């Protein structure tokens, strides 16, 4: 782009604006540095950086609790992921139905569970029916909320396929189920896969809400480790627990990229063979 074209889209700041932006940038950096210094100094005064706070993590029993918490988190995530995808597919099919009552009912369900705060839903399920089995309160709550979101992702992906694809399929005499299963869904999956995986990452992170209903997932186990240790090692617990959540999310994202790349290679091979 030429300088003249760029100046139309963006006004180059003058000397006063550059000085003002520099002052604001420096002031912002100083403010952030001061806030970080205050937080670190407060934690240091509370003894959170003392080396002995790391001693609980040297015990095999504590390490096993962390492993058990991670496995419990993955178990809930696996069940919730499958439940949300199945429910999302069913609700999306209902919202795309030609039958008005089915479409209205599915729309009402989607809008209700999307609007319901997830933490309230999980707690209500726990109090109402799953007090003795908190895992299922967490799984069902995650499945209902994320299933409603996945339904909108799937519906939007199918609607994004050019209308001519469906019209051509109907002209060939295919039924709607055949059009959806053979024509629309395979094309829509490639475009909506990143959004689906992104919502699955949200589902994985939301498993930490099991903490409020005493389900022994990773956050609950880390809290117990901290509360049963001398001095309540807040910083060590954060530095151990946070990377575990990050690694789990990165692993899921990496799996999504691998699936997406395989899909692109498969589509490329099919187009080459057809040509």
Helices and strands as residue ranges (DSSP letters): H 3-9, H 15-45, G 51-58, H 60-95, H 100-115, H 118-128, H 134-159, H 163-171, H 176-178, I 179-184, H 185-206, G 207-213, H 218-227, H 234-274
